[in-house]
Structures are given as structure tokens and as C-alpha cells.
Amino acid sequence: MLSSAAMREENVDQGERDIAGEGGKRRLWPWLLVGVVSIMAIYAYVTTIEMIEETARLWSDLVQLFWWIMPDIPAS
């Protein structure tokens, strides 16, 4: 059975190995995830801007259509 001091020492060694990593090898997946999320955010932004511009054009067209159907009638 290991004494509590020996167990603490073993835990400290394990923690130091976890921090150091496996020879300083960097993981690729977090950067890939950041890249995918960034591309999705850019696509969502561009799509949203296009929708807003299209809505503004649609509103203008609807107003023009309304005045084409209902011409100005002079007040008597």
C-alpha cells in the first residue's frame, strides 16, 4: 500500500505530464473547429445582409405597385 505522501507525489508527476502534453504536440481539431465556425458565421452574415437588402427592395416595389394600382385621385 502506498503512503499518502507517495500518492501525492505520484499525482503531482501525473499532473506535470498532463500539462506538458505529449512532446509538445499540438492538436489540430480546435483550429479546424474555429475555422468551420468562422466560415459558417461569415456565410450567415452575408446571407442576412442579402435578405435585408432584398426586403428593402421588396418594400419599395410594393409601394410602387400600390401607387400604380391606386393612382392619385385629386381631392375635390
PDB file with SEQRES, HELIX, SHEET and CRYST1 records, atoms N, CA, C and O in Angstrom:
SEQRES   1 A   76  MET LEU SER SER ALA ALA MET ARG GLU GLU ASN VAL ASP          
SEQRES   2 A   76  GLN GLY GLU ARG ASP ILE ALA GLY GLU GLY GLY LYS ARG          
SEQRES   3 A   76  ARG LEU TRP PRO TRP LEU LEU VAL GLY VAL VAL SER ILE          
SEQRES   4 A   76  MET ALA ILE TYR ALA TYR VAL THR THR ILE GLU MET ILE          
SEQRES   5 A   76  GLU GLU THR ALA ARG LEU TRP SER ASP LEU VAL GLN LEU          
SEQRES   6 A   76  PHE TRP TRP ILE MET PRO ASP ILE PRO ALA SER                  
HELIX    1 AA1 SER A    4  ALA A   20  1                                  17    
HELIX    2 AA2 TRP A   29  ILE A   69  1                                  41    
CRYST1    1.000    1.000    1.000  90.00  90.00  90.00 P 1           1          
ATOM      1  N   MET A   1       0.840  -1.166   0.000  1.00  0.00           N  
ATOM      2  CA  MET A   1       0.000   0.000   0.000  1.00  0.00           C  
ATOM      3  C   MET A   1       0.888   1.233   0.000  1.00  0.00           C  
ATOM      4  O   MET A   1       1.878   1.283   0.730  1.00  0.00           O  
ATOM      5  N   LEU A   2       0.552   2.208  -0.794  1.00  0.00           N  
ATOM      6  CA  LEU A   2       1.326   3.440  -0.858  1.00  0.00           C  
ATOM      7  C   LEU A   2       0.907   4.385   0.260  1.00  0.00           C  
ATOM      8  O   LEU A   2      -0.264   4.452   0.632  1.00  0.00           O  
ATOM      9  N   SER A   3       1.873   5.102   0.780  1.00  0.00           N  
ATOM     10  CA  SER A   3       1.546   6.086   1.803  1.00  0.00           C  
ATOM     11  C   SER A   3       0.932   7.311   1.116  1.00  0.00           C  
ATOM     12  O   SER A   3       1.043   7.468  -0.100  1.00  0.00           O  
ATOM     13  N   SER A   4       0.292   8.166   1.896  1.00  0.00           N  
ATOM     14  CA  SER A   4      -0.365   9.340   1.328  1.00  0.00           C  
ATOM     15  C   SER A   4       0.657  10.282   0.689  1.00  0.00           C  
ATOM     16  O   SER A   4       0.343  10.922  -0.315  1.00  0.00           O  
ATOM     17  N   ALA A   5       1.852  10.385   1.230  1.00  0.00           N  
ATOM     18  CA  ALA A   5       2.897  11.243   0.655  1.00  0.00           C  
ATOM     19  C   ALA A   5       3.319  10.711  -0.709  1.00  0.00           C  
ATOM     20  O   ALA A   5       3.521  11.485  -1.644  1.00  0.00           O  
ATOM     21  N   ALA A   6       3.451   9.394  -0.823  1.00  0.00           N  
ATOM     22  CA  ALA A   6       3.836   8.791  -2.106  1.00  0.00           C  
ATOM     23  C   ALA A   6       2.727   8.986  -3.134  1.00  0.00           C  
ATOM     24  O   ALA A   6       3.017   9.206  -4.310  1.00  0.00           O  
ATOM     25  N   MET A   7       1.476   8.912  -2.721  1.00  0.00           N  
ATOM     26  CA  MET A   7       0.355   9.104  -3.645  1.00  0.00           C  
ATOM     27  C   MET A   7       0.307  10.543  -4.133  1.00  0.00           C  
ATOM     28  O   MET A   7       0.052  10.797  -5.310  1.00  0.00           O  
ATOM     29  N   ARG A   8       0.555  11.493  -3.219  1.00  0.00           N  
ATOM     30  CA  ARG A   8       0.561  12.892  -3.629  1.00  0.00           C  
ATOM     31  C   ARG A   8       1.675  13.155  -4.627  1.00  0.00           C  
ATOM     32  O   ARG A   8       1.488  13.881  -5.603  1.00  0.00           O  
ATOM     33  N   GLU A   9       2.830  12.564  -4.378  1.00  0.00           N  
ATOM     34  CA  GLU A   9       3.964  12.743  -5.271  1.00  0.00           C  
ATOM     35  C   GLU A   9       3.642  12.156  -6.645  1.00  0.00           C  
ATOM     36  O   GLU A   9       3.986  12.746  -7.669  1.00  0.00           O  
ATOM     37  N   GLU A  10       2.998  11.019  -6.668  1.00  0.00           N  
ATOM     38  CA  GLU A  10       2.622  10.381  -7.931  1.00  0.00           C  
ATOM     39  C   GLU A  10       1.608  11.252  -8.679  1.00  0.00           C  
ATOM     40  O   GLU A  10       1.700  11.398  -9.898  1.00  0.00           O  
ATOM     41  N   ASN A  11       0.646  11.828  -7.962  1.00  0.00           N  
ATOM     42  CA  ASN A  11      -0.347  12.708  -8.581  1.00  0.00           C  
ATOM     43  C   ASN A  11       0.296  13.956  -9.161  1.00  0.00           C  
ATOM     44  O   ASN A  11      -0.102  14.413 -10.232  1.00  0.00           O  
ATOM     45  N   VAL A  12       1.277  14.513  -8.476  1.00  0.00           N  
ATOM     46  CA  VAL A  12       1.968  15.703  -8.973  1.00  0.00           C  
ATOM     47  C   VAL A  12       2.699  15.373 -10.262  1.00  0.00           C  
ATOM     48  O   VAL A  12       2.656  16.146 -11.219  1.00  0.00           O  
ATOM     49  N   ASP A  13       3.372  14.227 -10.292  1.00  0.00           N  
ATOM     50  CA  ASP A  13       4.073  13.827 -11.507  1.00  0.00           C  
ATOM     51  C   ASP A  13       3.101  13.652 -12.663  1.00  0.00           C  
ATOM     52  O   ASP A  13       3.390  14.062 -13.787  1.00  0.00           O  
ATOM     53  N   GLN A  14       1.960  13.051 -12.397  1.00  0.00           N  
ATOM     54  CA  GLN A  14       0.959  12.847 -13.451  1.00  0.00           C  
ATOM     55  C   GLN A  14       0.450  14.194 -13.954  1.00  0.00           C  
ATOM     56  O   GLN A  14       0.277  14.375 -15.159  1.00  0.00           O  
ATOM     57  N   GLY A  15       0.208  15.140 -13.048  1.00  0.00           N  
ATOM     58  CA  GLY A  15      -0.264  16.465 -13.443  1.00  0.00           C  
ATOM     59  C   GLY A  15       0.747  17.187 -14.311  1.00  0.00           C  
ATOM     60  O   GLY A  15       0.372  17.847 -15.280  1.00  0.00           O  
ATOM     61  N   GLU A  16       2.024  17.073 -13.979  1.00  0.00           N  
ATOM     62  CA  GLU A  16       3.061  17.723 -14.777  1.00  0.00           C  
ATOM     63  C   GLU A  16       3.125  17.133 -16.173  1.00  0.00           C  
ATOM     64  O   GLU A  16       3.375  17.854 -17.139  1.00  0.00           O  
ATOM     65  N   ARG A  17       2.903  15.829 -16.293  1.00  0.00           N  
ATOM     66  CA  ARG A  17       2.903  15.200 -17.616  1.00  0.00           C  
ATOM     67  C   ARG A  17       1.704  15.659 -18.431  1.00  0.00           C  
ATOM     68  O   ARG A  17       1.814  15.845 -19.643  1.00  0.00           O  
ATOM     69  N   ASP A  18       0.555  15.843 -17.778  1.00  0.00           N  
ATOM     70  CA  ASP A  18      -0.633  16.315 -18.491  1.00  0.00           C  
ATOM     71  C   ASP A  18      -0.423  17.716 -19.030  1.00  0.00           C  
ATOM     72  O   ASP A  18      -0.822  18.013 -20.156  1.00  0.00           O  
ATOM     73  N   ILE A  19       0.196  18.582 -18.242  1.00  0.00           N  
ATOM     74  CA  ILE A  19       0.427  19.960 -18.661  1.00  0.00           C  
ATOM     75  C   ILE A  19       1.420  20.008 -19.812  1.00  0.00           C  
ATOM     76  O   ILE A  19       1.240  20.769 -20.763  1.00  0.00           O  
ATOM     77  N   ALA A  20       2.452  19.207 -19.729  1.00  0.00           N  
ATOM     78  CA  ALA A  20       3.491  19.216 -20.764  1.00  0.00           C  
ATOM     79  C   ALA A  20       2.972  18.664 -22.079  1.00  0.00           C  
ATOM     80  O   ALA A  20       3.465  19.042 -23.141  1.00  0.00           O  
ATOM     81  N   GLY A  21       2.005  17.795 -22.031  1.00  0.00           N  
ATOM     82  CA  GLY A  21       1.481  17.197 -23.246  1.00  0.00           C  
ATOM     83  C   GLY A  21       2.385  16.085 -23.722  1.00  0.00           C  
ATOM     84  O   GLY A  21       3.285  15.650 -23.004  1.00  0.00           O  
ATOM     85  N   GLU A  22       2.147  15.632 -24.919  1.00  0.00           N  
ATOM     86  CA  GLU A  22       2.933  14.538 -25.481  1.00  0.00           C  
ATOM     87  C   GLU A  22       4.035  15.116 -26.348  1.00  0.00           C  
ATOM     88  O   GLU A  22       3.906  15.155 -27.572  1.00  0.00           O  
ATOM     89  N   GLY A  23       5.080  15.549 -25.748  1.00  0.00           N  
ATOM     90  CA  GLY A  23       6.200  16.091 -26.501  1.00  0.00           C  
ATOM     91  C   GLY A  23       5.876  17.428 -27.163  1.00  0.00           C  
ATOM     92  O   GLY A  23       6.494  17.772 -28.170  1.00  0.00           O  
ATOM     93  N   GLY A  24       4.943  18.175 -26.635  1.00  0.00           N  
ATOM     94  CA  GLY A  24       4.589  19.470 -27.199  1.00  0.00           C  
ATOM     95  C   GLY A  24       3.756  19.353 -28.470  1.00  0.00           C  
ATOM     96  O   GLY A  24       3.672  20.311 -29.239  1.00  0.00           O  
ATOM     97  N   LYS A  25       3.142  18.203 -28.704  1.00  0.00           N  
ATOM     98  CA  LYS A  25       2.326  18.007 -29.906  1.00  0.00           C  
ATOM     99  C   LYS A  25       1.061  18.851 -29.789  1.00  0.00           C  
ATOM    100  O   LYS A  25       0.347  18.772 -28.789  1.00  0.00           O  
ATOM    101  N   ARG A  26       0.788  19.646 -30.798  1.00  0.00           N  
ATOM    102  CA  ARG A  26      -0.400  20.497 -30.773  1.00  0.00           C  
ATOM    103  C   ARG A  26      -1.551  19.782 -31.453  1.00  0.00           C  
ATOM    104  O   ARG A  26      -1.367  19.039 -32.418  1.00  0.00           O  
ATOM    105  N   ARG A  27      -2.721  20.020 -30.936  1.00  0.00           N  
ATOM    106  CA  ARG A  27      -3.912  19.407 -31.501  1.00  0.00           C  
ATOM    107  C   ARG A  27      -4.412  20.257 -32.663  1.00  0.00           C  
ATOM    108  O   ARG A  27      -4.351  21.485 -32.615  1.00  0.00           O  
ATOM    109  N   LEU A  28      -4.900  19.606 -33.691  1.00  0.00           N  
ATOM    110  CA  LEU A  28      -5.377  20.293 -34.889  1.00  0.00           C  
ATOM    111  C   LEU A  28      -6.874  20.555 -34.837  1.00  0.00           C  
ATOM    112  O   LEU A  28      -7.346  21.540 -35.403  1.00  0.00           O  
ATOM    113  N   TRP A  29      -7.626  19.691 -34.168  1.00  0.00           N  
ATOM    114  CA  TRP A  29      -9.074  19.800 -34.225  1.00  0.00           C  
ATOM    115  C   TRP A  29      -9.637  21.103 -33.668  1.00  0.00           C  
ATOM    116  O   TRP A  29     -10.646  21.569 -34.197  1.00  0.00           O  
ATOM    117  N   PRO A  30      -9.056  21.733 -32.630  1.00  0.00           N  
ATOM    118  CA  PRO A  30      -9.643  23.015 -32.192  1.00  0.00           C  
ATOM    119  C   PRO A  30      -9.527  24.089 -33.272  1.00  0.00           C  
ATOM    120  O   PRO A  30     -10.430  24.911 -33.430  1.00  0.00           O  
ATOM    121  N   TRP A  31      -8.422  24.084 -34.014  1.00  0.00           N  
ATOM    122  CA  TRP A  31      -8.249  25.080 -35.081  1.00  0.00           C  
ATOM    123  C   TRP A  31      -9.196  24.807 -36.240  1.00  0.00           C  
ATOM    124  O   TRP A  31      -9.714  25.739 -36.855  1.00  0.00           O  
ATOM    125  N   LEU A  32      -9.423  23.532 -36.541  1.00  0.00           N  
ATOM    126  CA  LEU A  32     -10.391  23.195 -37.591  1.00  0.00           C  
ATOM    127  C   LEU A  32     -11.799  23.622 -37.178  1.00  0.00           C  
ATOM    128  O   LEU A  32     -12.568  24.129 -37.994  1.00  0.00           O  
ATOM    129  N   LEU A  33     -12.122  23.412 -35.918  1.00  0.00           N  
ATOM    130  CA  LEU A  33     -13.436  23.822 -35.418  1.00  0.00           C  
ATOM    131  C   LEU A  33     -13.598  25.336 -35.487  1.00  0.00           C  
ATOM    132  O   LEU A  33     -14.654  25.830 -35.884  1.00  0.00           O  
ATOM    133  N   VAL A  34     -12.563  26.073 -35.104  1.00  0.00           N  
ATOM    134  CA  VAL A  34     -12.611  27.540 -35.185  1.00  0.00           C  
ATOM    135  C   VAL A  34     -12.786  27.976 -36.641  1.00  0.00           C  
ATOM    136  O   VAL A  34     -13.550  28.899 -36.923  1.00  0.00           O  
ATOM    137  N   GLY A  35     -12.090  27.326 -37.553  1.00  0.00           N  
ATOM    138  CA  GLY A  35     -12.208  27.662 -38.970  1.00  0.00           C  
ATOM    139  C   GLY A  35     -13.600  27.404 -39.506  1.00  0.00           C  
ATOM    140  O   GLY A  35     -14.155  28.240 -40.220  1.00  0.00           O  
ATOM    141  N   VAL A  36     -14.172  26.258 -39.172  1.00  0.00           N  
ATOM    142  CA  VAL A  36     -15.521  25.924 -39.650  1.00  0.00           C  
ATOM    143  C   VAL A  36     -16.550  26.889 -39.074  1.00  0.00           C  
ATOM    144  O   VAL A  36     -17.432  27.360 -39.792  1.00  0.00           O  
ATOM    145  N   VAL A  37     -16.442  27.181 -37.791  1.00  0.00           N  
ATOM    146  CA  VAL A  37     -17.390  28.118 -37.166  1.00  0.00           C  
ATOM    147  C   VAL A  37     -17.248  29.512 -37.772  1.00  0.00           C  
ATOM    148  O   VAL A  37     -18.249  30.200 -37.971  1.00  0.00           O  
ATOM    149  N   SER A  38     -16.022  29.936 -38.067  1.00  0.00           N  
ATOM    150  CA  SER A  38     -15.808  31.245 -38.684  1.00  0.00           C  
ATOM    151  C   SER A  38     -16.430  31.309 -40.070  1.00  0.00           C  
ATOM    152  O   SER A  38     -17.082  32.293 -40.418  1.00  0.00           O  
ATOM    153  N   ILE A  39     -16.232  30.267 -40.856  1.00  0.00           N  
ATOM    154  CA  ILE A  39     -16.810  30.242 -42.203  1.00  0.00           C  
ATOM    155  C   ILE A  39     -18.337  30.247 -42.129  1.00  0.00           C  
ATOM    156  O   ILE A  39     -18.994  30.922 -42.921  1.00  0.00           O  
ATOM    157  N   MET A  40     -18.900  29.501 -41.185  1.00  0.00           N  
ATOM    158  CA  MET A  40     -20.353  29.495 -41.024  1.00  0.00           C  
ATOM    159  C   MET A  40     -20.872  30.873 -40.602  1.00  0.00           C  
ATOM    160  O   MET A  40     -21.925  31.309 -41.069  1.00  0.00           O  
ATOM    161  N   ALA A  41     -20.143  31.550 -39.729  1.00  0.00           N  
ATOM    162  CA  ALA A  41     -20.563  32.884 -39.286  1.00  0.00           C  
ATOM    163  C   ALA A  41     -20.501  33.884 -40.434  1.00  0.00           C  
ATOM    164  O   ALA A  41     -21.395  34.719 -40.574  1.00  0.00           O  
ATOM    165  N   ILE A  42     -19.457  33.809 -41.256  1.00  0.00           N  
ATOM    166  CA  ILE A  42     -19.348  34.708 -42.403  1.00  0.00           C  
ATOM    167  C   ILE A  42     -20.482  34.449 -43.385  1.00  0.00           C  
ATOM    168  O   ILE A  42     -21.079  35.393 -43.903  1.00  0.00           O  
ATOM    169  N   TYR A  43     -20.787  33.179 -43.647  1.00  0.00           N  
ATOM    170  CA  TYR A  43     -21.881  32.834 -44.557  1.00  0.00           C  
ATOM    171  C   TYR A  43     -23.211  33.352 -44.009  1.00  0.00           C  
ATOM    172  O   TYR A  43     -24.011  33.907 -44.763  1.00  0.00           O  
ATOM    173  N   ALA A  44     -23.457  33.180 -42.721  1.00  0.00           N  
ATOM    174  CA  ALA A  44     -24.700  33.655 -42.112  1.00  0.00           C  
ATOM    175  C   ALA A  44     -24.793  35.176 -42.203  1.00  0.00           C  
ATOM    176  O   ALA A  44     -25.868  35.714 -42.468  1.00  0.00           O  
ATOM    177  N   TYR A  45     -23.688  35.868 -41.989  1.00  0.00           N  
ATOM    178  CA  TYR A  45     -23.677  37.330 -42.072  1.00  0.00           C  
ATOM    179  C   TYR A  45     -24.016  37.790 -43.487  1.00  0.00           C  
ATOM    180  O   TYR A  45     -24.861  38.665 -43.675  1.00  0.00           O  
ATOM    181  N   VAL A  46     -23.355  37.199 -44.479  1.00  0.00           N  
ATOM    182  CA  VAL A  46     -23.596  37.596 -45.874  1.00  0.00           C  
ATOM    183  C   VAL A  46     -25.039  37.298 -46.268  1.00  0.00           C  
ATOM    184  O   VAL A  46     -25.684  38.120 -46.920  1.00  0.00           O  
ATOM    185  N   THR A  47     -25.546  36.145 -45.884  1.00  0.00           N  
ATOM    186  CA  THR A  47     -26.927  35.781 -46.204  1.00  0.00           C  
ATOM    187  C   THR A  47     -27.915  36.744 -45.541  1.00  0.00           C  
ATOM    188  O   THR A  47     -28.900  37.144 -46.161  1.00  0.00           O  
ATOM    189  N   THR A  48     -27.660  37.108 -44.311  1.00  0.00           N  
ATOM    190  CA  THR A  48     -28.546  38.041 -43.598  1.00  0.00           C  
ATOM    191  C   THR A  48     -28.543  39.410 -44.261  1.00  0.00           C  
ATOM    192  O   THR A  48     -29.599  40.023 -44.422  1.00  0.00           O  
ATOM    193  N   ILE A  49     -27.371  39.895 -44.647  1.00  0.00           N  
ATOM    194  CA  ILE A  49     -27.288  41.192 -45.320  1.00  0.00           C  
ATOM    195  C   ILE A  49     -28.045  41.162 -46.646  1.00  0.00           C  
ATOM    196  O   ILE A  49     -28.740  42.119 -46.990  1.00  0.00           O  
ATOM    197  N   GLU A  50     -27.910  40.058 -47.395  1.00  0.00           N  
ATOM    198  CA  GLU A  50     -28.647  39.941 -48.659  1.00  0.00           C  
ATOM    199  C   GLU A  50     -30.151  39.945 -48.428  1.00  0.00           C  
ATOM    200  O   GLU A  50     -30.896  40.545 -49.202  1.00  0.00           O  
ATOM    201  N   MET A  51     -30.601  39.278 -47.367  1.00  0.00           N  
ATOM    202  CA  MET A  51     -32.035  39.259 -47.058  1.00  0.00           C  
ATOM    203  C   MET A  51     -32.548  40.649 -46.704  1.00  0.00           C  
ATOM    204  O   MET A  51     -33.633  41.042 -47.132  1.00  0.00           O  
ATOM    205  N   ILE A  52     -31.779  41.380 -45.934  1.00  0.00           N  
ATOM    206  CA  ILE A  52     -32.187  42.737 -45.548  1.00  0.00           C  
ATOM    207  C   ILE A  52     -32.273  43.633 -46.779  1.00  0.00           C  
ATOM    208  O   ILE A  52     -33.225  44.399 -46.926  1.00  0.00           O  
ATOM    209  N   GLU A  53     -31.272  43.538 -47.669  1.00  0.00           N  
ATOM    210  CA  GLU A  53     -31.305  44.346 -48.886  1.00  0.00           C  
ATOM    211  C   GLU A  53     -32.483  43.957 -49.776  1.00  0.00           C  
ATOM    212  O   GLU A  53     -33.132  44.824 -50.361  1.00  0.00           O  
ATOM    213  N   GLU A  54     -32.755  42.675 -49.877  1.00  0.00           N  
ATOM    214  CA  GLU A  54     -33.885  42.201 -50.691  1.00  0.00           C  
ATOM    215  C   GLU A  54     -35.204  42.682 -50.107  1.00  0.00           C  
ATOM    216  O   GLU A  54     -36.115  43.042 -50.852  1.00  0.00           O  
ATOM    217  N   THR A  55     -35.315  42.692 -48.784  1.00  0.00           N  
ATOM    218  CA  THR A  55     -36.536  43.184 -48.146  1.00  0.00           C  
ATOM    219  C   THR A  55     -36.740  44.668 -48.428  1.00  0.00           C  
ATOM    220  O   THR A  55     -37.865  45.109 -48.666  1.00  0.00           O  
ATOM    221  N   ALA A  56     -35.662  45.434 -48.401  1.00  0.00           N  
ATOM    222  CA  ALA A  56     -35.774  46.866 -48.696  1.00  0.00           C  
ATOM    223  C   ALA A  56     -36.239  47.069 -50.136  1.00  0.00           C  
ATOM    224  O   ALA A  56     -37.089  47.920 -50.399  1.00  0.00           O  
ATOM    225  N   ARG A  57     -35.681  46.284 -51.079  1.00  0.00           N  
ATOM    226  CA  ARG A  57     -36.118  46.393 -52.478  1.00  0.00           C  
ATOM    227  C   ARG A  57     -37.568  45.948 -52.633  1.00  0.00           C  
ATOM    228  O   ARG A  57     -38.323  46.556 -53.392  1.00  0.00           O  
ATOM    229  N   LEU A  58     -37.964  44.891 -51.920  1.00  0.00           N  
ATOM    230  CA  LEU A  58     -39.331  44.396 -51.997  1.00  0.00           C  
ATOM    231  C   LEU A  58     -40.304  45.454 -51.492  1.00  0.00           C  
ATOM    232  O   LEU A  58     -41.348  45.676 -52.106  1.00  0.00           O  
ATOM    233  N   TRP A  59     -39.978  46.102 -50.390  1.00  0.00           N  
ATOM    234  CA  TRP A  59     -40.858  47.133 -49.843  1.00  0.00           C  
ATOM    235  C   TRP A  59     -41.031  48.274 -50.850  1.00  0.00           C  
ATOM    236  O   TRP A  59     -42.140  48.771 -51.047  1.00  0.00           O  
ATOM    237  N   SER A  60     -39.950  48.677 -51.473  1.00  0.00           N  
ATOM    238  CA  SER A  60     -40.011  49.729 -52.477  1.00  0.00           C  
ATOM    239  C   SER A  60     -40.898  49.301 -53.650  1.00  0.00           C  
ATOM    240  O   SER A  60     -41.698  50.090 -54.153  1.00  0.00           O  
ATOM    241  N   ASP A  61     -40.751  48.059 -54.074  1.00  0.00           N  
ATOM    242  CA  ASP A  61     -41.577  47.549 -55.175  1.00  0.00           C  
ATOM    243  C   ASP A  61     -43.048  47.476 -54.781  1.00  0.00           C  
ATOM    244  O   ASP A  61     -43.918  47.776 -55.599  1.00  0.00           O  
ATOM    245  N   LEU A  62     -43.338  47.087 -53.551  1.00  0.00           N  
ATOM    246  CA  LEU A  62     -44.726  47.021 -53.100  1.00  0.00           C  
ATOM    247  C   LEU A  62     -45.364  48.407 -53.039  1.00  0.00           C  
ATOM    248  O   LEU A  62     -46.529  48.571 -53.401  1.00  0.00           O  
ATOM    249  N   VAL A  63     -44.617  49.390 -52.589  1.00  0.00           N  
ATOM    250  CA  VAL A  63     -45.139  50.760 -52.562  1.00  0.00           C  
ATOM    251  C   VAL A  63     -45.407  51.241 -53.982  1.00  0.00           C  
ATOM    252  O   VAL A  63     -46.435  51.862 -54.253  1.00  0.00           O  
ATOM    253  N   GLN A  64     -44.475  50.950 -54.887  1.00  0.00           N  
ATOM    254  CA  GLN A  64     -44.661  51.347 -56.285  1.00  0.00           C  
ATOM    255  C   GLN A  64     -45.884  50.645 -56.884  1.00  0.00           C  
ATOM    256  O   GLN A  64     -46.651  51.272 -57.616  1.00  0.00           O  
ATOM    257  N   LEU A  65     -46.077  49.378 -56.593  1.00  0.00           N  
ATOM    258  CA  LEU A  65     -47.238  48.640 -57.078  1.00  0.00           C  
ATOM    259  C   LEU A  65     -48.518  49.223 -56.512  1.00  0.00           C  
ATOM    260  O   LEU A  65     -49.504  49.355 -57.237  1.00  0.00           O  
ATOM    261  N   PHE A  66     -48.526  49.576 -55.226  1.00  0.00           N  
ATOM    262  CA  PHE A  66     -49.709  50.172 -54.624  1.00  0.00           C  
ATOM    263  C   PHE A  66     -50.099  51.459 -55.350  1.00  0.00           C  
ATOM    264  O   PHE A  66     -51.270  51.665 -55.667  1.00  0.00           O  
ATOM    265  N   TRP A  67     -49.124  52.318 -55.612  1.00  0.00           N  
ATOM    266  CA  TRP A  67     -49.452  53.582 -56.268  1.00  0.00           C  
ATOM    267  C   TRP A  67     -49.787  53.384 -57.741  1.00  0.00           C  
ATOM    268  O   TRP A  67     -50.451  54.237 -58.330  1.00  0.00           O  
ATOM    269  N   TRP A  68     -49.356  52.306 -58.342  1.00  0.00           N  
ATOM    270  CA  TRP A  68     -49.716  52.008 -59.717  1.00  0.00           C  
ATOM    271  C   TRP A  68     -51.169  51.540 -59.782  1.00  0.00           C  
ATOM    272  O   TRP A  68     -51.899  51.887 -60.711  1.00  0.00           O  
ATOM    273  N   ILE A  69     -51.593  50.735 -58.769  1.00  0.00           N  
ATOM    274  CA  ILE A  69     -52.979  50.255 -58.717  1.00  0.00           C  
ATOM    275  C   ILE A  69     -53.911  51.371 -58.283  1.00  0.00           C  
ATOM    276  O   ILE A  69     -55.001  51.522 -58.835  1.00  0.00           O  
ATOM    277  N   MET A  70     -53.498  52.145 -57.312  1.00  0.00           N  
ATOM    278  CA  MET A  70     -54.333  53.226 -56.759  1.00  0.00           C  
ATOM    279  C   MET A  70     -53.723  54.576 -57.138  1.00  0.00           C  
ATOM    280  O   MET A  70     -52.975  55.164 -56.358  1.00  0.00           O  
ATOM    281  N   PRO A  71     -54.039  55.054 -58.315  1.00  0.00           N  
ATOM    282  CA  PRO A  71     -53.444  56.341 -58.724  1.00  0.00           C  
ATOM    283  C   PRO A  71     -53.936  57.479 -57.837  1.00  0.00           C  
ATOM    284  O   PRO A  71     -54.947  57.366 -57.144  1.00  0.00           O  
ATOM    285  N   ASP A  72     -53.206  58.553 -57.882  1.00  0.00           N  
ATOM    286  CA  ASP A  72     -53.611  59.740 -57.112  1.00  0.00           C  
ATOM    287  C   ASP A  72     -54.938  60.266 -57.647  1.00  0.00           C  
ATOM    288  O   ASP A  72     -55.084  60.526 -58.842  1.00  0.00           O  
ATOM    289  N   ILE A  73     -55.886  60.414 -56.754  1.00  0.00           N  
ATOM    290  CA  ILE A  73     -57.166  60.999 -57.119  1.00  0.00           C  
ATOM    291  C   ILE A  73     -57.190  62.387 -56.495  1.00  0.00           C  
ATOM    292  O   ILE A  73     -57.108  62.543 -55.276  1.00  0.00           O  
ATOM    293  N   PRO A  74     -57.302  63.379 -57.349  1.00  0.00           N  
ATOM    294  CA  PRO A  74     -57.286  64.736 -56.776  1.00  0.00           C  
ATOM    295  C   PRO A  74     -58.495  64.977 -55.875  1.00  0.00           C  
ATOM    296  O   PRO A  74     -59.613  64.568 -56.188  1.00  0.00           O  
ATOM    297  N   ALA A  75     -58.251  65.637 -54.770  1.00  0.00           N  
ATOM    298  CA  ALA A  75     -59.345  65.958 -53.851  1.00  0.00           C  
ATOM    299  C   ALA A  75     -60.181  67.069 -54.439  1.00  0.00           C  
ATOM    300  O   ALA A  75     -59.639  68.040 -54.967  1.00  0.00           O  
ATOM    301  N   SER A  76     -61.528  66.940 -54.356  1.00  0.00           N  
ATOM    302  CA  SER A  76     -62.389  67.978 -54.916  1.00  0.00           C  
ATOM    303  C   SER A  76     -62.779  68.996 -53.894  1.00  0.00           C  
ATOM    304  O   SER A  76     -63.504  69.939 -54.209  1.00  0.00           O  
TER     305      SER A  76                                                      
END                                                                             
